[in-house]
Amino acid sequence: MTNKINTKSMIQVALLTALIAIGAFIRIPLPITVFTMQFIFVLLSGLLLGSKKGALSCLLYVLIGLFGFPVFTEGGGPLYIIKPTFGYLIAFILAAFFVGFIREKYGYNSFITLFIACVFAMIFTYLIGSFYTYIIFKYVAGTPLPYWTFLASLFPITAIKDLFSCAFASIVAKKINNRISL
C-alpha cells in the first residue's frame, strides 16, 4: 500500500473542499440562527472519502481560508483564528476524520450506523467549538462568561438543524456509496 495520493483522490478531495466552501454560503434563515449546508458537506467528506481524505478536504478548506480566501462565513485570513467560531472549523477536520473512520470500520450499508457516527461528530464539534468560543471570549475579548453558556447556546435550534444535517448526510452517503465506488 502506498501513501501517495493519486489523481482521482486529489479530484475527490478538491471537490469536497469546494463543496464545504460553497456550503458555507448556502443559507436558509431560521428563527435565531441560519441553516447552512457547510456541516452537511463536512460530514459527507468523511462519509464518502473516508477518514484521511475526508479530514484532508476539511483541512484544505481551513488552510485556504486562513491564507486569505473568503471561504468562511465571515471572510477569511489569518486573523480568523481569533474569531470565536474558528474552533468549529478545527472541529470539522476531526469530525470528518471520525465519521470516515466509522464508515471504514463498519461500512455504509446501515443508515443507523452512519447517523450515530454523524451525531457523535456533531457533539464532538459542539464541545470543541463552544470551548474555543469560551477561550476567545475569556482571554481575547475579556468577557469572562461561564463555559456552559456557550454550550447551552447551541440548543435547541442549532442542535435540531444539525440533527437534520446528520440524517441528510447519512441518507445521501448511503445512496451514493451504493451506486459508485469512491
Residue pairs with C-beta under 8 A, 6 or more apart in sequence:
5 13
5 53
9 53
12 48
12 49
12 53
12 57
12 182
13 49
13 53
13 56
13 57
13 60
14 57
14 60
16 41
16 44
16 45
16 48
16 49
16 54
16 57
17 45
17 57
17 58
17 60
17 61
17 64
19 37
19 41
19 44
19 45
20 38
20 41
20 42
20 45
20 57
20 58
20 61
20 92
21 61
21 64
21 65
21 71
22 37
22 41
23 36
23 37
23 38
23 39
23 40
23 41
23 42
24 36
24 37
24 38
24 71
24 72
24 73
25 36
25 73
26 36
26 37
27 34
27 35
27 36
28 34
28 35
28 36
29 35
30 157
30 161
31 157
32 157
33 157
33 158
33 161
35 161
36 73
38 73
39 92
39 122
39 125
39 162
39 165
40 165
40 168
40 169
40 172
42 58
42 92
42 95
42 96
43 95
43 96
43 99
43 118
43 121
43 165
43 166
43 169
43 170
43 173
44 169
44 172
44 173
45 53
45 54
45 55
45 57
45 58
45 96
45 100
46 54
46 55
46 95
46 96
46 97
46 98
46 99
46 100
46 101
46 103
46 121
47 54
47 99
47 100
47 103
47 108
47 114
47 117
47 118
47 169
47 170
47 173
47 177
48 54
48 173
48 176
48 177
48 182
49 56
49 57
49 100
49 182
50 100
50 101
50 103
50 104
50 182
51 96
51 97
51 98
51 100
51 101
51 103
51 104
52 97
52 100
53 100
54 96
54 97
54 99
54 100
55 93
55 94
55 96
55 97
55 100
57 96
58 92
58 93
58 95
58 96
59 93
61 71
61 89
61 92
62 89
62 90
62 92
62 93
64 71
64 76
65 71
65 72
65 76
65 77
65 80
65 89
66 76
66 77
66 78
66 80
66 81
67 76
67 78
68 76
68 77
68 78
69 76
70 76
72 80
72 89
73 85
74 80
74 83
74 85
80 86
80 89
82 136
82 140
83 136
84 132
84 133
84 136
84 137
84 141
85 129
85 133
86 132
86 136
87 128
87 129
87 130
87 131
87 132
87 133
87 135
87 136
88 125
88 128
88 129
88 132
90 128
90 129
90 132
91 124
91 125
91 126
91 127
91 128
91 129
91 132
92 125
94 121
94 124
94 125
94 128
95 121
95 122
95 124
95 125
96 121
98 117
98 120
98 121
98 124
99 114
99 117
99 118
99 121
102 113
102 114
102 117
103 114
103 117
103 173
106 113
107 113
108 114
108 173
108 174
108 177
108 178
109 174
109 178
111 170
111 171
111 174
114 169
114 170
114 173
114 174
115 166
115 167
115 170
118 165
118 166
118 167
118 169
118 170
119 163
119 166
121 166
122 159
122 162
122 163
122 165
122 166
126 151
126 154
126 159
127 151
130 147
130 150
130 151
130 153
130 154
131 147
131 150
133 150
134 145
134 147
134 150
137 143
137 144
137 145
137 150
138 144
138 145
176 182
